Amino acid sequence: MDYRVGEIGRVVVARFNGHEEVLGNLREIARKENMRAAVVYLVGGMQKGRMVVGPEKDELPPVPIWREVKESNEVLGIGTIFWEGDEPKIHLHGAFGKRDEVKVGCLREDSEAFLVLEAVMIELKGIDAVREFDQAVGLSLLKLS
C-alpha cells in the first residue's frame, strides 16, 4: 500500500441537463479549472452509458465485460480524477438502476444525463499523483509520487 495526505481545495457543483454528455464535461471542468486531483460524486439520472462490469477471467491483462445503459436509470457514482499526460483521466464506478434491474460498474464511454444529473467535484490539494499506463495490466493506474 502507498498513500499520501493532502487537504481539500475547491469544490465544484455541476448540473447536467438531459442529453448532456457526462464524462467529457467532467474532464472539461477539470481541464478548465486545472483540477489535478479530485473526487467526483454523481447523483441523478442517466439515459446512456457504457460500463465495464468485470473481467471475463481473473487474469492479466483483463478482458473487460461491457454492459450498456440504454434508457433512463437512476445513478449513484463516485470516482477520482488524476491526470495522465496532458489530460484529466476519470475513474468512476457507479450503480445504475431501473425497476428491479441494477448494474454496477466502471463507467467508461458514451455517458449521457437523463433529466438532471448532479456532480460534486472536490479538489484534493497536496496530492502529487498521476495515472500511468501499465502494460502488464492494460490499464492506466494511479501512481503516487
Backbone bond lengths (Angstrom), bond angles and torsions (degrees), N, CA, C in turn:
res aa  C-N    CA-C-N  psi(-1)  N-CA   C-N-CA  omega(-1)  CA-C   N-CA-C  phi
1 M - - - 1.458 - - 1.524 108.57 -
2 D 1.300 114.09 143.96 1.454 121.64 177.39 1.519 106.62 -134.25
3 Y 1.330 117.66 137.16 1.462 118.59 178.51 1.517 111.45 -149.08
4 R 1.327 115.05 162.70 1.454 124.09 176.92 1.519 108.43 -134.65
5 V 1.324 115.92 157.59 1.465 121.57 178.15 1.521 107.98 -115.35
6 G 1.303 116.86 132.00 1.454 122.02 -179.93 1.515 110.16 -136.85
7 E 1.308 114.58 -160.76 1.457 121.60 -179.35 1.518 109.45 -135.19
8 I 1.306 114.93 162.34 1.461 120.66 176.21 1.519 109.36 -81.91
9 G 1.329 114.68 132.35 1.458 121.60 177.84 1.521 110.26 -103.62
10 R 1.314 116.07 -130.66 1.467 121.57 -178.37 1.528 110.90 -71.34
11 V 1.318 114.99 158.90 1.459 122.00 174.91 1.523 107.48 -123.88
12 V 1.335 116.15 129.38 1.463 121.74 178.44 1.524 107.56 -115.35
13 V 1.313 116.96 131.00 1.460 122.44 174.47 1.526 106.83 -114.32
14 A 1.326 115.72 127.58 1.468 120.47 -178.61 1.518 109.75 -126.92
15 R 1.308 115.29 144.67 1.463 122.17 175.17 1.519 108.17 -116.32
16 F 1.330 115.20 124.06 1.454 121.39 175.47 1.514 108.25 -103.01
17 N 1.309 116.42 129.79 1.450 121.37 176.60 1.519 109.83 -91.29
18 G 1.313 116.35 168.67 1.455 121.47 -179.06 1.515 113.06 -49.28
19 H 1.328 115.95 138.19 1.463 125.89 177.55 1.528 114.51 74.96
20 E 1.340 118.92 -2.92 1.464 119.40 178.22 1.525 109.77 -77.84
21 E 1.323 115.43 139.64 1.456 122.50 -179.41 1.531 108.30 -73.19
22 V 1.329 116.71 134.80 1.459 120.74 -171.51 1.532 112.64 -92.70
23 L 1.316 118.30 -60.88 1.464 120.23 -174.42 1.524 112.29 -59.67
24 G 1.316 117.01 -44.33 1.465 120.64 179.28 1.517 112.45 -61.94
25 N 1.327 117.11 -39.61 1.462 120.29 179.10 1.525 111.88 -71.27
26 L 1.329 117.64 -34.83 1.469 119.75 174.33 1.530 110.53 -63.57
27 R 1.340 116.08 -41.96 1.467 119.50 176.24 1.530 110.61 -61.75
28 E 1.339 116.38 -40.94 1.462 120.21 -179.50 1.530 111.26 -63.58
29 I 1.325 117.40 -40.97 1.468 120.20 176.55 1.527 109.89 -62.01
30 A 1.338 117.02 -46.73 1.468 120.81 -179.79 1.527 110.52 -59.98
31 R 1.329 116.49 -41.09 1.464 121.64 179.20 1.527 110.61 -66.16
32 K 1.329 116.51 -50.49 1.468 121.67 -177.05 1.526 111.40 -62.32
33 E 1.330 116.61 -39.54 1.469 121.38 -177.41 1.533 112.36 -92.12
34 N 1.334 116.62 0.02 1.461 122.93 -178.20 1.534 111.51 51.51
35 M 1.323 115.03 47.96 1.465 120.95 175.63 1.525 107.15 -85.46
36 R 1.316 117.33 106.81 1.464 122.58 -174.73 1.522 112.49 -85.09
37 A 1.328 116.65 -21.73 1.468 121.96 178.31 1.519 106.99 -149.56
38 A 1.332 116.36 130.82 1.461 119.20 -177.45 1.522 110.71 -159.32
39 V 1.324 114.20 159.19 1.459 123.00 169.98 1.519 106.05 -107.23
40 V 1.332 116.87 141.05 1.464 121.75 -179.75 1.523 109.13 -123.97
41 Y 1.324 115.73 132.17 1.460 122.13 173.51 1.525 107.87 -115.42
42 L 1.332 116.82 139.13 1.461 122.20 176.04 1.520 109.63 -124.36
43 V 1.321 115.71 140.50 1.462 120.64 173.24 1.528 107.83 -150.58
44 G 1.323 115.90 135.74 1.458 119.72 179.48 1.507 111.59 141.99
45 G 1.325 115.78 -137.06 1.455 120.08 -176.34 1.512 113.06 -126.36
46 M 1.338 115.06 144.96 1.457 121.44 173.37 1.521 107.78 -131.46
47 Q 1.332 115.74 147.60 1.465 119.41 179.86 1.519 112.24 -118.82
48 K 1.321 116.24 -3.52 1.450 119.25 -178.79 1.516 108.28 -156.41
49 G 1.326 115.62 143.24 1.452 119.97 175.19 1.517 111.02 172.99
50 R 1.328 114.99 152.43 1.471 121.13 174.69 1.517 107.43 -119.10
51 M 1.334 114.16 132.31 1.453 119.12 -176.79 1.514 110.71 -136.00
52 V 1.316 114.23 157.85 1.454 121.51 174.63 1.517 107.40 -99.71
53 V 1.332 116.12 130.35 1.469 121.29 -177.17 1.526 111.96 -112.51
54 G 1.307 116.07 19.62 1.457 120.67 176.29 1.507 111.26 131.39
55 P 1.323 115.42 168.32 1.460 119.03 176.27 1.525 111.08 -85.05
56 E 1.327 116.36 153.60 1.464 121.38 175.27 1.525 110.42 -58.06
57 K 1.339 115.99 -46.09 1.464 122.65 179.38 1.520 108.33 -136.36
58 D 1.316 116.66 158.31 1.456 121.08 178.31 1.522 110.34 -82.79
59 E 1.334 114.61 72.54 1.457 120.66 179.84 1.523 108.76 -146.00
60 L 1.339 115.69 162.11 1.449 121.38 -179.14 1.524 110.23 -110.93
61 P 1.323 118.19 142.08 1.458 124.63 -10.58 1.524 110.32 -71.49
62 P 1.331 116.87 148.45 1.460 119.15 -177.40 1.529 112.38 -70.53
63 V 1.317 115.48 143.54 1.460 121.63 172.42 1.528 106.03 -97.94
64 P 1.340 118.01 113.30 1.462 119.99 -173.11 1.530 113.97 -71.89
65 I 1.316 114.90 147.84 1.466 122.75 169.73 1.530 105.91 -98.80
66 W 1.321 117.35 120.03 1.466 122.84 -177.34 1.525 110.93 -98.12
67 R 1.306 116.40 141.40 1.464 123.79 171.31 1.519 107.81 -134.19
68 E 1.343 115.38 158.64 1.462 120.06 -177.67 1.518 111.82 -125.90
69 V 1.316 114.61 147.63 1.462 122.81 165.97 1.520 104.19 -98.40
70 K 1.346 116.30 121.76 1.461 119.78 -175.78 1.521 113.45 -119.35
71 E 1.322 116.82 -0.70 1.467 121.15 177.86 1.524 107.95 -150.53
72 S 1.316 116.83 178.44 1.457 120.07 -176.67 1.533 111.33 -56.79
73 N 1.323 115.58 133.50 1.454 123.82 177.55 1.519 108.88 -139.55
74 E 1.319 116.61 148.33 1.451 121.02 167.55 1.525 106.67 -75.35
75 V 1.329 116.88 146.34 1.462 119.68 -179.44 1.523 110.62 -138.04
76 L 1.301 114.07 141.88 1.459 122.69 171.90 1.519 105.17 -136.10
77 G 1.326 118.09 119.75 1.455 120.16 -174.58 1.514 112.95 -139.45
78 I 1.324 114.31 156.18 1.463 121.39 173.98 1.521 107.61 -142.39
79 G 1.321 115.27 141.94 1.450 118.84 -179.09 1.509 111.91 -156.91
80 T 1.323 114.54 -177.30 1.455 121.55 177.80 1.518 109.61 -129.99
81 I 1.320 114.33 156.70 1.458 121.72 173.74 1.520 107.49 -126.08
82 F 1.318 115.56 122.08 1.455 123.58 170.73 1.523 105.78 -139.03
83 W 1.295 117.56 150.56 1.457 120.73 -173.88 1.514 111.65 -87.51
84 E 1.333 114.12 144.66 1.459 122.75 170.64 1.519 106.09 -119.38
85 G 1.317 116.73 107.84 1.458 120.10 -174.27 1.517 110.00 65.73
86 D 1.331 115.95 -124.83 1.467 121.38 -177.36 1.519 113.40 -97.07
87 E 1.331 117.40 12.30 1.465 120.07 -175.06 1.531 111.95 -128.48
88 P 1.334 116.70 139.35 1.465 119.34 172.02 1.526 109.71 -71.26
89 K 1.302 116.26 135.12 1.466 122.27 -179.07 1.524 107.63 -116.00
90 I 1.335 115.84 127.92 1.465 121.31 -177.65 1.519 110.01 -104.45
91 H 1.316 115.52 131.84 1.467 122.54 173.19 1.528 105.38 -118.40
92 L 1.330 116.64 105.44 1.459 121.17 -171.63 1.523 111.04 -130.10
93 H 1.318 115.23 123.32 1.459 121.21 174.64 1.517 108.53 -108.15
94 G 1.315 115.53 144.90 1.439 118.78 -178.22 1.511 112.72 -152.53
95 A 1.318 113.64 164.56 1.461 122.11 172.26 1.522 106.34 -109.04
96 F 1.330 115.47 130.77 1.458 122.62 -176.40 1.517 107.41 -125.77
97 G 1.330 117.86 121.40 1.444 118.47 -174.77 1.508 114.77 -141.81
98 K 1.340 114.34 150.31 1.460 122.78 173.66 1.526 106.94 -150.23
99 R 1.319 115.14 132.06 1.466 121.28 -175.50 1.525 108.85 55.39
100 D 1.310 117.50 -125.35 1.466 120.42 -178.39 1.521 112.78 -99.89
101 E 1.327 117.72 9.56 1.462 121.02 -178.80 1.527 110.00 -105.22
102 V 1.322 115.36 125.35 1.458 121.05 179.01 1.525 108.84 -128.38
103 K 1.325 115.44 134.03 1.456 121.96 174.14 1.527 106.92 -116.75
104 V 1.314 116.02 141.90 1.456 121.30 174.67 1.513 106.31 -126.37
105 G 1.329 116.21 129.43 1.452 118.04 -178.94 1.507 113.21 -171.28
106 C 1.322 114.41 -176.63 1.459 123.75 -179.70 1.530 108.15 -95.69
107 L 1.319 116.91 107.46 1.458 122.49 -178.93 1.522 109.55 -69.95
108 R 1.336 116.86 123.55 1.468 119.77 -175.27 1.517 114.58 -126.59
109 E 1.329 118.34 -27.81 1.470 118.95 -172.53 1.527 111.40 -144.25
110 D 1.322 114.38 161.72 1.469 123.61 166.55 1.524 113.85 49.77
111 S 1.321 117.96 42.90 1.459 120.89 -177.26 1.523 110.98 -84.79
112 E 1.325 115.60 131.19 1.466 120.43 -177.59 1.523 109.81 -140.98
113 A 1.318 115.93 130.11 1.463 121.71 -178.60 1.526 111.69 -70.73
114 F 1.333 115.42 153.19 1.458 122.81 172.09 1.516 107.32 -120.17
115 L 1.318 116.95 127.70 1.467 124.15 -176.94 1.520 111.11 54.83
116 V 1.336 117.31 -85.20 1.463 120.99 -179.07 1.517 109.10 -140.03
117 L 1.318 115.30 132.99 1.455 122.29 173.28 1.522 106.55 -130.17
118 E 1.314 116.32 129.25 1.458 121.07 -179.51 1.516 109.57 -105.50
119 A 1.327 115.91 140.64 1.458 121.63 176.77 1.518 108.74 -127.63
120 V 1.316 115.55 138.19 1.457 121.91 172.97 1.521 106.51 -121.75
121 M 1.325 115.48 122.53 1.458 121.67 179.25 1.523 107.68 -111.89
122 I 1.322 116.27 125.06 1.456 121.40 179.97 1.523 108.25 -115.05
123 E 1.318 114.70 115.22 1.456 120.60 -178.38 1.529 110.56 -71.18
124 L 1.320 115.40 139.73 1.458 122.41 176.93 1.523 108.01 -107.17
125 K 1.309 117.12 114.84 1.473 122.02 -178.56 1.529 109.67 -97.77
126 G 1.318 115.16 145.41 1.459 120.00 177.16 1.517 113.67 80.24
127 I 1.330 117.40 11.06 1.462 122.22 176.86 1.515 107.55 -105.89
128 D 1.309 116.57 111.31 1.455 121.60 179.21 1.525 107.36 -95.42
129 A 1.324 115.86 96.47 1.465 121.13 -175.90 1.518 109.85 -145.47
130 V 1.319 115.31 150.90 1.465 122.04 177.24 1.520 107.90 -141.66
131 R 1.318 115.33 170.95 1.462 120.72 170.38 1.530 107.29 -105.64
132 E 1.322 115.18 137.28 1.457 121.29 176.94 1.515 108.49 -131.79
133 F 1.330 115.27 139.72 1.460 120.03 179.48 1.525 109.20 -70.77
134 D 1.330 115.87 128.46 1.463 123.23 177.64 1.526 107.53 -105.52
135 Q 1.313 116.33 111.08 1.467 122.09 -175.77 1.524 112.01 -59.05
136 A 1.329 117.60 -41.49 1.468 121.16 -176.89 1.521 111.97 -65.95
137 V 1.330 116.44 -36.77 1.463 121.40 -178.23 1.519 111.25 -89.24
138 G 1.329 116.30 -27.71 1.452 120.66 -179.16 1.515 113.51 79.08
139 L 1.335 116.93 20.19 1.462 122.09 -178.87 1.521 109.91 -136.54
140 S 1.326 115.75 159.67 1.459 121.22 172.44 1.520 107.68 -85.66
141 L 1.319 115.82 116.64 1.462 120.82 -174.77 1.528 110.95 -109.12
142 L 1.314 115.04 155.34 1.449 123.04 178.32 1.526 110.49 -68.60
143 K 1.320 116.09 131.95 1.465 121.91 175.80 1.525 108.11 -126.03
144 L 1.322 115.40 118.87 1.469 120.46 177.67 1.515 109.21 -92.44
145 S 1.336 115.84 135.92 1.470 119.90 179.52 1.507 110.28 -99.66
